[in-house]
Amino acid sequence: MITLIRRKGFLAAVTAICGFVLVTVLAGGCIRLRRPELAPTPPKDFTTAPSPSAKSPAPDFELSDLEGRKVRLTDFKGAVVLLNFWTTSCPWCMKELPTLEKLQNSYGTSLKVLAVNLGDDRSKVGELFKKEGYRFTALVGDRAAVEKIVADYKISAIPVSYVIAKDGSVTSKLIGYQSEEQFKAALLLERGQGS
């Protein structure tokens, strides 16, 4: 009888874990931010969270690149920007990084990929980029700067990416893991609008 109870408890735990994994996969590879300092009040439906809407100006920010140089989003006005938010603790984010590198390489100077890290320190991000050979721009900041960006962009799940037109307006919001084809479709849509 005790063995049967233990077996049922084990099966319930396995079922719960499998259910969590399935929900994460079905949610498009999103991971809700669980750090209260980054997402104090996440909306109930994070896939339709209010955020900069299409053709609204992308909120500006200032962070540092891996060499410590200050970078502002407005520095890239006149270029198409793929703005990605991620952390090293997010497996879907880590899976997306090689795709971001491919996109930067294939689009060259017509696209600027900015990967904003939401919580890791510069040395950890720098080691990862060096190890993997990533050359697109990673941005890091202190807690206050990151909290402001999370609030301005209404980020409640990662990975999340925005396509920003040459005029500095948001043209697409991509929630969850995106394949190379999905990114290219969003970038093609932006190009089709003539921005």
Secondary structure, DSSP 8 states (H G I E B T S, - for coil): -HHHHHHHHHHHHHHHHHHHHHHHHHTTS-EE---TTT-SS--SSGGG---S-TTSB----EEE-TTS-EEEGGGGTTSEEEEEEE-TT-HHHHHHHHHHHHHHHHHGGGEEEEEEESS--HHHHHHHHHHHT--SEEEB--HHHHHHHHHHHT--EESEEEEE-TTSBEEEEEES---HHHHHHHHHHHHHTT-
